[in-house]
Amino acid sequence: MRSRRTIAAAIAIASVLTVGSGCRQESPVKQPEDVITSPGPVSGGKPVLRVATNDNYFTGNSYKDQLPVWQEIEKRTGVQIDWEVLPREQFGDSIRLRLSKGTDLPDIFYIPDSDPVTLAGKGTIVPLDDLIAAHAPNIAAFLRDNPEIDKKLRLADGKLYALASVVTGVAYTDPYGLMIRKDWLDRLGLQEPSTLDEWHAVLKAFKENDPNGNGLQDEIPLLPDLGLKGLKLFGSAVGGHLFYSDGFYPDADGTVKYEWLEPETKELVEWWRNLYAEGLLAPDFLTKSMDSFLSEVSAGRVGALNGFLNLRPKYELGNRQAGDPHAEWVMTAPPKAKDGSGFYEIYGPVSSWFGISSSSPNQELAIRWLDYIYASEEGSRIVNFGVEGLSYTMADGKPRFTEYATNHPDGLDLTRLLRSLGAMPTMPWIRADKGPLSFQPQAMLESDPVGAELAKKVKPYLIPAISLTLPTPEEKETDALYGAPLRAYVESALARFITGADQIDWERFNATVASLGLNRVLEAKQRQYDRYRGAPAP
């Protein structure tokens, strides 16, 4: 409760500062009175929208608590939000059950499993093109200015049925990669590893030489987040695009291949197996819960992990609170292949899909409201930066984070502080790489000079994952019939190989993958890839 009281007091001060700031910018969004006149249920004189999504990732402050960001948006749009939220561990099952029944659906909702294709085919979500053309000038302008994003959002029939968050800007300023305890390297006189051999040597030194200095051999040299997926970042050491692309990647001729079957990938699996056998990889890495993961990291037992760069301050704060003031996490360059190259795949450019229910009586109101929070300069600024005068101020026409936000009195890092206010939401929002909707990623970097240098260090190694359009219903069915079982087998086989439960029989592995319908999956991926790049259909 302390953080809420602190925030409430700060907001009272901020409201005074904001009134006199004289730096409010006009937004191109339709004015609030235009929104209020839209049809829909009314509460206290205001129209109401029902919105269902994961609850706030800052677990202490639910969206149901009328957080400051959403109070401000309600004031500016005249629209009251009836939040239907659950923690993300529960929300997916809940919304799937509601969708299966097809009754009492909210106006706007998070689409589970990133699957607008199925819901569009069932008629559960409404096509948005006409609504956008008539009532969402900001969304229309953003899509015109960003044709690659527009292409990613459309189904194979050419229509747009859902909006997704855009991360083209943050993909470079907040990369996802491998991180390591630099202070441990320094303490042991080691250099940052680059090849698999160097990584093995460093992890072995972490296990044997007590880098945390407590006199115990309790270090966990490598604790990957996301279980097996976290290990896939090492794929670049064998030229494999195994993380976001999951092994499906086009060769130089544009033919989509499945890189998990390559002989070089077998070498990587053998390397993982050796790490596990030597105790250099956490023995419970496949089943580690997030709470247990964070506990091990904070306790100063973990030497290397994977994650977003913006998590670095959180890890260091946990180490300091546990009594280690010298903890220093850095993101490494990606593991290098024998030819000296290495890469990290960037995420996005879109993620997390949201649709408007076809049964909603408030479709016009919903798209106008989404137009404001998603693509207007003013609405996007509030969603990205929080409360003016508290978490940000305006300078030279651009928002800048305040000292309160970057050096929070309760020790919250910037991301958690913003989420405590309701910003950086589990709603569709944009962090673009250009234009007025791109300011937040750069401002986040400016608030963390160390992080900015690490992002600069990693940027030359960032490459796109495979670019695919959304699947057709037939391609979706192919994935369900063949792709899902194939992936499940590969994940299970890899886990058994790494832990030593099975011997690595690569010929049998290849044959089993082929028997599960790999060619059908590759054909579907090829069509999606060809559509994206505009290649003619065969």
KOLMARLUM-242790 format. One record per atom (N, C-alpha, C, O): x, y, z. Coordinates in pm, whole numbers, plus 50000, padded with zeros to 5 digits. Layout:
<drendrens>
XYZ
...
</drendrens>
This chain:
<drendrens>
500814987950000
500005000050000
500855012650000
500375023349961
502095011550043
502905023450051
503065030349917
503015042649908
503265022149810
503485027949678
502255035549632
502395045949568
501045030749662
499835037849621
499725051249693
499355061249631
500055051649823
499985064249894
501015074049840
500735085949823
502225068849812
503265077349755
502835082949620
503015094849593
502265074349536
501805078749404
500685088849417
500685099049347
499715086349507
498605095649522
499085109449563
498615119549511
500025109949657
500565122849700
501295129749587
501165141849567
502065122049513
502825127949402
501895133249294
502175143549232
500785126149269
499845130649166
499215143849206
499005152549121
498915145449335
498355158149378
499295169749349
498845180449307
500595167649369
501585177949337
501685179849187
501765191049138
501665168549114
501815169148969
500675176848904
500875183848805
499455175448960
498325182348899
498505197448904
498095204548812
499135202349011
499415216649020
500475220648918
500345230848851
501525212348907
502595215348813
502095215348670
502495223648589
501205205748638
500745204248500
499905216148456
500025220748343
499055221048546
498185232248509
499005244148463
498615251248371
500125246248527
500935257948493
502045255348395
502855264148369
502085243148338
503245239848257
503235246548122
504285249448065
502045249148068
501955255847939
502545247847826
502895253647723
502675234847841
503325227047736
502425215947683
502915206347623
501115217147705
500185207247652
500135208147501
500065219147446
500185196647434
500095196347289
498685192347247
498025184447314
498245197847136
496965194047081
497105180247017
498135177046958
496065172147029
496065159046968
495175159046846
494165166046844
495535151246742
494685150646625
493445142046644
492625141046553
493295135846763
492135127246783
490865135446789
490905147246823
489715129046755
488435135946767
488235140146912
488675133247004
487585151346932
487455157047064
486545148547152
485685141447100
486725149147285
485965140747375
484455141747355
483755131747366
483945153847325
482495155047309
481985146847191
480845142347192
482835144947090
482445136546978
482355121947020
481505114446972
483245118047111
483225104247158
482005101747245
481355091347232
481695111147331
480595109347426
479265107247355
478405100047404
479115113647238
477835112647168
477655099147099
476595096447044
478705090647101
478585077347041
477605068947121
477465070847242
476915059447055
475955051047128
476665041847226
477855039147210
475955037147325
476525027747421
475905029547557
475255039647583
476115019947646
475615021347783
476265033147851
477385036947818
475535039047945
475995051248011
476045049048160
475135043048218
477105053948224
477225053548369
477625067448416
478665072648377
476795073448499
477105086748548
477225096948436
478005106448446
476465095248330
476525104548218
477595101448117
477695108448016
478405091148139
479485087648047
479185074347979
478655065248042
479535073147850
479415060047786
480425050247845
481485054347893
480095037347842
480915027147905
481345016847801
480545012447719
482615013247806
483155002347726
483624991147818
484284993647919
483284978947782
483794967347856
485074962547787
485084959847667
486144961647865
487454957747812
487974945947893
488054946648016
488314935047824
488844923147891
490284920847846
490574920047726
491174919747943
492584917447912
493294912148036
492704911448143
494564908548020
495384905148137
495444917048230
495484928548185
495434914448359
495554925348453
496984930948449
497884924848392
497154942448511
498424949648514
499564940448558
499414932748653
500704941448488
501874933548528
502504938648657
503294931548719
502164950748698
502514955448832
501404950448923
500374956948937
501634938948985
500544931549046
499864938749163
498734935449197
500524948249223
499904955149335
498804964749295
497984968549378
498774968849170
497834979049123
497034973849006
497524973548893
495804969749032
494934964448927
494324975848847
494114986848898
494034973048719
493324982948638
491954986148698
491424996948676
491394976748773
490114979348839
490214990348945
489194995648988
491444993748986
491645003749090
491585018049036
491885027549109
491205019448908
491155032848847
492515039848859
492645050348923
493495033948798
494865039148805
494975052648734
494175055748645
495965060648774
496065074448724
496025075948573
495355084948521
496735067448501
496745068448354
495345067148298
494965074648208
494575057648350
493245055248295
492235065248345
491235067648279
492475071048462
491655082448505
491835094148409
490865100748371
493095096548369
493375107548277
492745104948140
492195114048079
492845092648093
492255089347963
490735090447969
490115094947873
490135086348079
488685087848094
488295102648091
487305106348029
489085110848158
488795125248159
488875131148019
488065139647984
489845126747940
490055132747808
489145127147701
488835134047604
488715114747715
487835108847615
486365109347654
485495108547568
486085110547783
484715110047829
484155095947832
482945094147843
485015085847820
484575071847816
485035064747942
486205065247978
484095058148009
484425050248128
484695035848087
483965030148005
485735029948143
486105016148112
485675006948225
486005009148342
484944996548189
484594985848281
485604974548257
485464966748163
486624973948344
487724964448326
487314950448369
486834948448481
487504940748280
487264926748310
488624919748302
489004914548197
489344919748412
490744915548411
490984904348512
490304903248613
491974896248479
492494885848568
494004885448549
494504889748445
494754880248646
496184878148623
496384869748498
495554861348465
497504872048428
497684865348299
497714850148311
497404843248214
498074844748428
498064830248446
496654824648440
496464812848412
495644833148466
494244828748468
493434834148351
492424828148312
493874845348295
493034852048197
492824843648071
491714843048018
493884837148022
493774829747897
492674819347902
491844818747811
492674811148007
491634800748018
490254807048030
489284801947974
490164818148103
488884824748123
488304829947991
487134827747962
489134836947912
488614842747788
488344831847684
487424833147604
489134821047684
488854809947592
487494803847621
486744800647529
487164802247749
485874796747787
484744806047742
483724801447691
484924818947762
483894828447720
483724828347569
482604829147518
484834827347497
484764827147352
484104814347302
483384814547202
484334803247370
483714790647328
482204791247344
481464785247266
481734798347446
480294799847466
479704810247372
478554809247331
480524820547339
480074830747245
479034840247299
478354846947222
478894840847430
477904849747490
478564859147590
479614856047646
477924870447612
478384880247709
479844884147687
480624884847782
480204886647561
481574890647531
481754905547553
480804913247532
482944909947594
483194924147612
483274931347478
483294925047373
483314944547484
483434952247360
484804950347296
484904947947176
485864951447377
487244950147331
487904939247415
487724938947537
488654930347353
489304920047434
490624915547373
490824915947252
491494911247463
492774905047425
492484891447363
491734883547419
493074888847248
492844876447175
493844865947222
495044867747202
493384855147282
494324845047332
495024837947218
494494836647108
496224833347247
497014825347152
497374833047025
497704826946923
497314846447032
497664854846915
496974849646789
497614848046685
495664847146798
494954840046692
493724847846642
492594843646668
493934858946573
492774865746514
492174857946398
491014860246362
492934848646338
492464841346220
491224833046254
490214833746185
491304825146360
490184816546398
488974824846437
487854821746396
489194835346515
488064843446559
487424850946444
486204852746441
488234855346347
487674861846228
486854851846148
485764855146100
487374839546133
486644829346058
485314825846121
484354822646051
485244826346253
483994823346324
483054835246330
481894833946370
483544846946289
482714858946298
482654864746437
481764872746466
483574860746525
483554865646663
484034880046673
483534887646755
484994883746589
485494897446588
485104904146457
484994897646353
484894917146464
484384924646349
485534929746264
486564933646318
485404929646129
486424936146047
486514950946081
485494957446107
487734956246080
487944969946129
488124980246019
488104992246048
488304976145895
488664985745789
487654997045777
488035008745775
486364993745768
485345004145751
485255012945877
485105025145867
485345006645994
485315014446117
486495024046125
486345035646165
487675019346085
488865027946088
488715039345989
489025050846020
488245036245869
488095046545766
487125057445811
487325069145779
486095053645883
485065063245921
485355070346053
484955081846070
486035063746146
486085068946283
487475069046348
487595073346462
488515064446278
489825063346343
490905069446255
491705062146196
490955082846243
491925089246154
493365086846195
494245086246109
493625085446324
494995083346370
495495069446333
496635067946288
494655059346353
495045045746313
495255045146163
496225039246116
494345051246087
494465051145941
495775057545896
496455052445807
496135068745959
497375075545921
498595067245957
499545066445880
498555060946074
499705052746116
499915041046020
501045037945984
498835034645979
498975023245887
499445027745750
500215020645685
499005039445705
499505044545576
500995047445584
501725044945488
501445052645697
502855056245713
503745044145742
504965045145730
503135032945778
503905021045816
503355008845742
502715000245803
503595008045613
503004997145534
503444983245577
502684973645560
504664981845634
505084968645679
504264963945799
503964952045812
503894973345885
503024970045998
501634966545946
501034956745989
501134974645855
499814972145796
499754958045738
498754951045755
500814953945670
500874940645609
500834929645716
500194919245697
501504932045827
501544922245936
500184920446003
499874909746055
499354930946001
498084930546072
496964924245991
495924920646047
497144922845861
496034918645775
496014903445757
497054896845751
494794898145748
494634884045717
494834881945568
494974891445491
494854869345527
495104866045387
494024871645295
494274873345176
492824874545348
491764880445265
491944895445246
491124901945182
493034900945303
493324915145287
492664924045389
492894936145388
491844918445477
491124926445575
491864926845708
492654917945741
491594937345784
492184939045917
491094936346020
490054942946022
491334926546105
490344922546204
490754925846348
489934925246439
492014929246369
492484931446505
493674940946503
494384942146402
493894947546614
495064956046633
496054948746723
495674940546807
497334951946704
498384946046788
499334956946833
499464967346768
500004954546944
501034963946989
502174964146888
502494953946826
502784975746872
503874977646777
505154980246855
505194988946942
506214972746823
507444973446901
508664976146813
509784972446850
508464982446699
509584984746608
510664993446669
511844991846637
510295002746756
511295011246819
511995004446934
513225005346947
511244997747018
511814991847138
512624979347108
513434975147190
512404973246992
513174961346958
514674964046957
515464955146985
515054976446924
516474979946920
516964986247049
518124984747086
516104993347119
516514999847243
516404990647364
517034993047466
515594980147352
515454970347461
515564956347403
514584948847402
516744952647355
516914939647289
516774928047387
516864929747509
516564916347330
516494904047408
517734895847378
518034893047261
518464891847482
519694884547458
520214878047584
519504876847684
521454873747581
522124867347694
522774877847783
523394887347734
522634876247913
523244885348010
524124877548106
523894865748134
525154884548157
526134877948242
526584887448352
526514899648337
527044881648463
527554889648575
528974894348541
529924886748552
529084906948499
530394912348464
531314913148586
532514911148574
530734916048704
531574916748823
532164902948856
533264902248911
531464892148823
532044878848841
533194876648744
534234871248780
532984880948618
534084879848521
535314887348570
536434882148566
535094899648617
536214907848664
536904901448784
538134901448794
536104896048874
536664890048996
537554878048963
538534875349032
537204870848856
537974858948818
538974861748707
539644852648660
539074874348664
540024877848559
539674872148423
540564868548346
538364871348394
537904865448269
537354876048175
536914886748218
537394872948045
536794881647944
535374876647913
535034865047936
534574885647860
533234881747818
533334870847711
534084872447615
532594859847726
532704848847629
532014852247497
531074860147493
532514846147390
531884848347259
531594835047189
530484833247138
532534825847185
532314812847121
531734803047223
531744805747343
531254791647176
530754781447267
531854776347360
531604773747477
533064774847308
534174770347393
534444780447504
534674776647619
534394793347471
534634803547572
533494803847674
533724805747793
532264802047627
531134801547721
531304789747817
531054791147937
531714778347766
531914766747852
532974769647958
532794766348075
534074775847917
535154778648011
534714788348119
535044786548236
533964798548081
533484808348179
532504802048276
532614804048397
531544794448225
530564788148313
531244778248408
530834777048524
532254771348362
532994761948449
533734769548560
533784765148674
534294781248522
534974789548623
533974794848725
534294795648844
532774798348681
531744802948774
531394791948874
531174794748992
531344779748828
530974768648917
532064765549018
531764762149133
533314766648978
534404761249059
535134771549144
535854767749236
534984784549115
535874794449178
535174804649268
535734815249297
533964801549312
533274809649413
533224824449379
533664832649459
532704828349261
532694842449225
531794851049313
531984863149320
530794845049380
529984853249469
530614855049607
530084862249692
531734848349629
532554850949747
531974846849880
532374852149984
531044837349880
530464833250010
531094820650067
530634815550168
532154815650000
532824803850050
532134790750021
532584780250065
531034791249946
530274779149912
530284777149761
530374786749684
530174764849720
530044762249576
528554761149544
528034750549511
527864772749555
526404773049537
525994780649411
524804783149390
526974784249328
526654791949209
525904783449105
526164771549089
524984789849036
524304783848921
524874790948799
524464802148768
525824784748729
526494792048621
525544797448515
525674808948474
524584789348470
523644793548365
522234789548406
521954777648426
521354799448418
519944796948450
519094803748343
518774815548356
518734796448237
517954802848131
516534805648174
515864796948231
516064817648147
514644820548161
513914813548046
514524810947942
512654810648062
511834804147959
512254789747931
511914784247827
512994783648022
513354769648007
514184767047884
515194773647861
513754757247804
514494753447685
514614764947587
515634766447520
513574773047577
513624784047480
514784793447509
515414798647416
515084795647635
516194804547670
517514799647614
518364807747578
517694786447608
518934780947554
519064783647403
520174783847349
517934785647337
517954786947191
518694799247143
519034800247025
518954808847232
519744820447193
521164816647153
521824823947080
521624805147200
522964800547160
522974795347016
524034791746965
521824794946952
521744789846816
522614797346718
523054791646618
522854810246744
523664817946649
525074812346637
525754814646537
525534805046738
526874799246734
526994788246628
528094784546589
525854783046582
525874773146474
525064778146354
524684770346267
524804791246351
524084797146239
522594794446240
521934796246138
522044790146355
520634786546362
519764797746415
520084804046516
518654800346347
517674810346388
516614803046471
515514800446424
516974799946594
516204790546676
515304797246779
514504790446843
515414810346795
514674816746903
513294821046854
512344813346866
513144833146800
511834837446753
511394829846628
510204826946613
512324826546539
511964819046418
511744804246445
511114797346365
512254799346558
512114785446599
512604775746492
512034764946474
513644779546421
514254770646324
513684771646184
514284766346090
512544778246167
511974780246033
512564793145975
512234804146019
513434791545874
514134803345823
514484801345676
514874790345637
514354811845594
514664810445452
516164810345425
516934817245492
516564802245326
517944802445284
518174813945186
517284822145166
519344814445126
519684825545036
518774826144915
518624836744853
518164814944879
517264814544764
515804817244802
514924816944716
515554819744930
514184822444973
513384810045004
512154810845017
514034798645015
513334786145049
513374784045200
514454783745259
512214782645260
512134781045405
512624767045444
512124757045392
513594766545534
514174754045582
513824752145731
513394761545798
514034739945780
513874737145922
515244734245981
515774723245968
515804744346045
517214743846087
517474734246204
518624730846230
516424729846272
516644720346382
517224707146332
517794699646411
517094704246203
517574691446152
519014691846104
519574681546065
519614703646106
520964705046052
521994697846142
521804697046263
523084692546082
524144686246162
524764695846263
525154691746372
524864708546225
525434718546318
524574720046443
525074722446552
523244718546425
522364719546540
522594707846636
522504709446757
522904696246581
523244684946667
524444688346756
524464684746873
525434695346700
526594699446779
526184708346896
526724707247006
525214717146870
524744725946977
524034717847085
524234720247204
523194708447045
522484700147142
523494692247226
523304690847347
524544687247165
525584680247241
526274689547339
526644685447449
526454702147300
527064711947390
526164714547510
526634715147623
524854716047483
523914717747594
523964705547687
523944707147809
524024693647630
524044681447710
525274681147801
525184677047916
526424685447748
527624685847830
527494695947944
527924693148056
526894707547916
526684717448024
525864711248136
526194712648254
524804704548098
523914698548197
524644687848277
524544687248400
525394679248207
526084668348273
527144673348371
527414666848472
527754684848340
528814690348426
528284699748533
529064705648608
526974701148542
526394709948644
526544724648615
526464732948706
526774728148488
526924742248450
525594748448411
525484760648398
524594740248391
523244744448358
522334740448473
522414729148522
521474749448517
520614746548632
519884733248613
519264731148509
519954724248709
519344710948691
517834711348673
517264702348611
517184721748726
515724722948715
515314733648614
514234739448625
516184736348515
515894747548424
514624745448343
514014755148300
514214732948323
513014730348244
511734733148320
510674735148260
511804733248452
510584734448533
510614746548626
509724748148709
511624754948614
511804766148707
510634775948695
510294780348586
510024779448808
508974789548808
509604803348803
510784805048834
508804813248763
509324826848757
509734831748895
510774838148908
508944828948996
509294833349131
510614827249177
511454834149235
510794814349149
512044807749188
513214813249108
514304815149162
512994815848981
514034821648896
514504834948954
515704837148971
513564843848985
513924857049038
514584855949174
515484863749206
514154846249254
514764844349386
516224840249373
517064845249447
516524831249281
517904826849261
518774838249210
519914839849254
518234846149117
519004857349063
519284867649172
520424872149188
518244871449248
518414881449353
519384876849461
520104884949518
519394864049488
520254858649593
521724858649554
522584855249635
522024862249429
523414862949387
524024849549355
525224847649371
523194840149309
523694826849278
523854824449129
524494814749088
523284833249047
523214830748902
524274838848830
524444850748855
524994832248739
526054838948665
525654843748528
526184853748480
524714836848463
524294840548328
522844836448308
522384826548366
522134844048227
520724841648199
520374848448068
521244853948001
519104847948032
518644854947913
517444863647950
516704860448043
517254874547876
516124883247905
516214896347830
517144898647752
515224904847854
515224918247797
516224927047871
516424925547992
516844935947798
517844944747858
517244953047970
517944956148067
515964956847959
515384965448062
515244958448197
514934964948297
515474945248202
515424938148330
516704939548410
516744936148528
517774944548345
519064945748412
518974953648543
519484948948645
518344965648545
518274972948672
517524965148780
517864965948898
516494957648739
515734949748837
516614939048899
516564936849021
517414932248818
518304921948872
519344928048965
519614922649072
519934939248924
520944945649009
520364950749139
521014949949243
519134956049134
518484960549257
518274948849352
518514949949472
517814937449297
517634925649382
518934921249446
518954917449563
520014921549370
521324917949425
521754927649535
522274923449638
521544940649512
521924950549614
521104948549742
521644949349852
519814946049726
518964944049844
519354931449920
519094930250039
519974921949848
520444909649913
521854911149970
522424901450019
522424923149962
523714925650023
524904925349931
526034924149976
524674926449800
525774926449704
525774939549627
525174940349519
526424949949679
526374963149615
527154964149485
527004973849412
527984954349455
528844955149336
528314947149217
528994946049115
527124941449230
526574933349122
526434941648995
525944953048999
526844936048883
526764943048755
526404933048645
527184924248611
525204934548593
524744926348482
524964933648351
524684945548341
525464926548250
525624932348116
525074922648013
525054910548035
524614928047902
524214919547790
525434916847705
526194925947672
525614904247670
526774900347590
526454901547442
525294901747402
527504902447362
527324900447218
526864885947198
527174877347281
526144883147090
525634869447070
526764859547047
527824863346996
526554847047082
527584836747058
527964836146910
527104836446822
529264835346884
529764835846746
529904821846687
530244812246756
529624820946557
529874808646483
531344807746446
532114816946474
531734796746385
533134794646349
533634804946250
534834807946245
532694810546168
533124820746072
533184834646134
533434844546065
532954835546266
533064848246337
531804856246345
531814867146402
530684851346289
529444858846291
528584854546409
528734843546461
527694863446450
526744860546556
525574869946543
525704880646484
524414866246597
523244874746584
522234871846694
522214860946751
521424881746723
520204880146801
519034883646709
519084893646638
517994875646711
516784879146637
515994889546716
515874888546838
515464899446646
514634909446712
513184905046713
512744897846623
512454909346813
511074905246826
510164915046752
510584925646708
508924911146741
507954919546672
507964917146523
508344906346478
507534927246444
507244941046485
505934943046557
505644954146603
505114932446566
503854933846638
503734922546739
504354912046724
502924924846843
502664914346943
501374917547015
500954929147021
500734907347070
499534908747153
498374915047073
498374927047046
497424906847037
496324910846949
495064914247028
494774908247132
494304924046976
493054928347039
491994930346932
492254936046826
490794925546961
489704926846867
488494933546929
488414935147051
487544937346844
486254942646886
485214931946857
485114926946745
484454928446957
483464917846943
482404921646840
481914932846838
482064912046754
481014914646655
479654916146721
478724921646661
479514911346845
478264912946918
478204925946997
477184928847060
479284933646995
479304946147071
478344956347010
478354958446889
477514962747094
476664973547044
477414986847036
476844997046998
478704986647071
479474999047084
480704999146993
481765004047033
480554993946873
481724992546787
482315005946745
483535007446740
481475015646716
481985028946679
482705035346797
483785040946783
482095034546913
482725040047033
484045032947060
485035039447096
484075019847044
485295012047071
486435016246979
487555018047025
486155017846849
487255021346759
487705035646781
488885038646765
486795044646819
487215058346850
488125058646973
489135065646977
487735050847072
488545050347194
489915044247165
490935049347211
489925033347089
491195027247050
492035036846966
493265037146980
491395044546879
492115054346798
492865064046887
493975068146855
492255067846999
492885077247091
494055071047164
495155076547162
493855059547229
494945053947312
496045047847227
497195047247270
495705043147106
496655035447025
497505044346936
498725042546930
496885053846867
497615060546760
497565075746763
498195082046678
496825081846856
496925096446866
498185100046943
498625092447030
498775111446913
499975115546985
499695116947133
500475112247216
498575123347168
498275125847308
497985112947384
498555110547490
497105104647329
496755092247397
497945082947410
498155076947515
498725081747302
499915073247306
500925078447407
501595070647474
501035091647417
501975097447513
501605093747656
502475090447737
500315094247688
499875090747823
500115076047851
500595072447959
499795067347754
499985052947771
501465049447785
501815040247859
502325056847715
503765054047718
504495060647834
505415054747891
504075072747871
504855080647967
504155082748101
504805086748198
502865080048109
502195081448236
501545094848256
500845099748167
501755100748372
501055112948415
501975125048399
503075125348455
501525134848323
502335146748303
502525154248436
501575155948513
503745158748460
504075165348585
504505155848694
505105160048793
504215143048677
504625132948774
505715123948715
506855124148761
505355116248613
506345107248553
507005113248430
508045108348385
506425123848373
507065130348259
506695145048254
505685149348310
507515152648185
507235166548152
507495168448003
508115159947938
507025179747949
507255182747808
508385192847795
508455202547871
509275190547699
510375199747672
510645199547522
510925189047464
510565211247461
510795212347316
509875203247237
510265197347137
508635202247285
507645194347213
507755179347231
507015171947167
508665174647319
508835160447340
508705157247489
509115165147573
508135145647522
508055141547663
509405136747713
510175130347641
509675139847840
510895135347905
510525130048044
509705135948114
511135118948083
510845113548214
511395122548324
512445128748308
510675123148434
511065131448548
512045124148638
512255112048626
512645131548728
513525125748829
512745116048917
513275105748959
511485119348945
510635110349023
510525096648957
510525086349025
510445096548824
510295083848752
511605076248743
511635064048759
512685083448717
513965076648695
514725073748823
515615065348825
514365080748931
515005078349061
513915077749167
513835086249255
513075067549157
511855066849236
512165065549385
513075058149423
511425072749470
511725072649614
511565058849679
512215056049780
510705050249621
510535036849676
511415026549605
511295014649631
512295031249516
513225022349450
512665014749331
513295005249284
511485018749281
510935011949164
511755015549040
512095027249020
512075005548958
512695008948830
511655015548741
510465015348773
512105021448630
511225029548548
510045021548493
508915026448493
510295009548448
509205001448393
508154998548498
506965000048471
508574994548617
507594991448721
506875003948770
505695003348804
507575015148774
506915027648813
505815031248714
504705034648753
506125030448586
505125033648485
503935024348494
502795028748484
504195011548512
503085002048522
502275004148649
501065001548651
502915008748755
502155011548878
501145022648855
500125023348924
501425031448758
500495042248723
499455037848621
498475044948599
499655026248559
498755021448455
499315022848316
498685018648219
500525028748302
501165029948171
501805016648132
501785007048209
502375016048009
502935003647955
501944992247978
502284982448045
500734993447924
499634984747966
499564971647891
500304969347795
498664963147936
498324950847864
497204953847766
496204946547760
497364964447691
496444969147589
497244971547462
498474971647468
496604973547347
497394976747228
498004990647241
497305000347270
499324991547221
500005004347229
501195004047136
501644993347094
501705015647104
502725016847000
504005022847056
503985033147123
505125016147026
506455021747046
507175020346912
507885010546888
506975030246827
507445029546689
508915033446679
509535037746776
509445031946558
510845035546534
510995049146468
512105053446439
509865056046444
509925069346384
508635076746417
507625070546450
508675089946407
507485097946427
507165100646572
507925096646661
506035107446598
505675111546735
505325099946827
505215101946948
505135087846773
504835076346857
506085068246889
505995056646931
507245074446868
508515067246887
509345072947002
510485068547022
508815082547077
509635089547175
509995081047296
511075082847354
509115071747335
509355064847462
510585056047462
511355056547559
510835047847358
512045039447364
513325047447383
514205043447460
513445058847313
514655066947328
514715073247466
515785074047526
513565077747516
513535083647650
513905073347757
514555076647856
513495060847737
513875050347831
515395048547832
515995046847938
516005049047714
517465047747707
518145059447777
519115057547850
517635071547753
518255083347813
518205082747965
519045088848032
517235075548019
517125074448166
518105064448223
518295063848344
518745056448136
519645045848181
520885045848091
520945037947997
521865054448118
523045055248030
523785042048014
524295039047906
523845034048120
524525021048109
523755012148012
524355005647926
522435011748027
521615003947936
521735008847792
521735000847698
521845022047776
521995027647642
523275022847576
523285019847456
524345022147652
525615017347595
525535002547559
526094998247458
524834994847641
524684980647611
523814978547487
524104969847405
522764986547473
521924985647353
522724989247229
522584982947124
523564999447242
524425003447131
525404992347095
525684989846977
525914985747196
526864974647176
526224963147099
526854957047013
524964960147130
524294948447074
523654951546938
523474942446857
523324964046913
522544967546793
523104962046663
522324957346580
524434962146639
524934956846511
524644942046488
524714937146376
524304934946596
524074920546584
522594916946569
522264905246556
521714926846569
520284924046566
519804922046422
520084930246335
519094911146399
518554908146267
517074904646281
516644900246387
516284906546174
514864902646182
514694887546190
515474879946132
513674883346263
513244869446254
512534867546120
512344877146046
512144855346089
511444852845964
510154861145959
509434861946059
509874867145846
508684875545828
507594867445759
507754863145645
506494865445829
505364857845777
504084866045788
503914873945881
503184864145691
501854869745707
501074861045804
501514850045838
499934865845849
499024857245923
498584845745832
498444847745711
498364834045888
498014822445804
496584823245753
495734829945811
496334816145643
494964813945600
494324803645693
495044797145769
493004802045690
492394791445771
492974777745741
493134769545832
493284775045614
493864762145577
495264760645637
495624749945686
496054771245632
497394770845691
497324769545843
498174763245906
496304775745900
496084774346043
495764759946079
496264754646178
494944753545997
494604739546021
495824730646005
496024721246082
496654733545904
497884725845886
498764726846010
499344716846053
498854738746067
499674740346186
499104732446303
499844726446380
497764732546315
497154725046425
497344710046409
497604703046507
497224705046285
497304690646262
498734685446262
498994674346307
499654693646210
501034689046193
502054697346271
502954691746334
501914710546266
502904719146329
502974717546479
504054716246536
501814717446545
501804716546692
502374703246740
503224703346830
501944691746685
502564679146728
504054678446697
504834673046775
504454684146582
505864684046547
506684691946649
507714687246698
506204703846681
506934712046781
506974705146917
507994705546986
505864699046954
505834692147084
506854680747088
507534678847189
506954673346978
507944662646973
509364668146982
510184663047058
509654678546905
511004684346905
511374689247044
512474686647092
510454696447111
510744701447245
511004689847341
511954690347420
510174679547334
510334668147424
511644660747397
512364657047489
511954658747268
513184651647233
514414659347278
515354653647333
514404672447255
515544680647296
515734680047448
516854678847496
514624680947521
514724680347667
515344667047712
516174666847803
514934656147648
515484643047685
516954641947646
517754636147718
517304647647529
518714647347488
519584655047587
520634650147628
519134666947624
519954675647710
520134669547848
521234669947904
519074664047903
519144658848040
519734644848047
519934639348155
520014638947931
520594625547930
519584614447941
519964602747952
518294617747938
517274607247945
517304598347823
516984586547832
517694603847707
517844596147583
519204599147523
519744610047539
519744589247453
520934591647373
520564600247251
519424599647205
521494607947200
521224616447084
521364608146958
522474605346912
520224604046902
520184596646776
519624606146671
518414607146653
520514613146603
520084624046514
519354618846391
518434625346342
519744607446340
519044601846224
517604598446260
516674601246185
517434592346374
516074589046418
515284601746445
514104602546410
515914611646505
515264624546531
514764630646400
513614634846390
515634631046298
515264636546168
514114628746106
513164634646054
514204615646111
513174607246050
511814609246118
510784609546052
511834610446251
510574612346324
509954625846290
508744626746268
510774636146284
510254649446248
509634649046108
508554654546087
510304642546014
509764641545878
508444634045877
507534637745804
508344623445958
507124615245960
505934622646019
504784618945995
506194633046097
505114640646160
504534651346069
503654658846111
504994652045944
504404661345849
505184674045830
504604684545802
506514673345845
507334685345830
507114691945694
507014704245687
507044684045587
506884690045455
505614698445444
505614708945381
504534693745504
503284701445502
503454714645576
502964725045532
504144714145691
504364726345768
505254735945690
504984747945685
506304730745628
507194739445549
506464745745431
506694757345399
505584738145366
504814743745255
503944755345301
503844765545232
503314753945417
502474764645469
503324776945506
502954788245473
504444774545573
505334785645608
505844792645481
505954804845478
506144784845377
506634790645253
505594799945191
505934810745143
504334795645192
503274804245137
503154817145217
503004827845159
503224816145350
503154828245434
504334837545407
504184849745400
505514831645392
506704839545365
506624846145227
506974857845212
506174838645128
506064844144994
505024855244988
505234865344921
503914853645057
502904864245058
503474876945119
503244887945069
504234875245228
504774887045295
505704894845203
505654907145198
506564887845130
507524894845046
506974897844906
507684903044820
505684894344885
505064897744758
505424888744644
505234892444528
505934876944674
506284867544567
505024861444510
504074859044584
504974858844377
503774852944317
503534838944368
504474831444395
502274835244381
501934821744426
502334811644320
502204814444201
502814799744361
503224789644264
502024784244187
502184775544101
</drendrens>
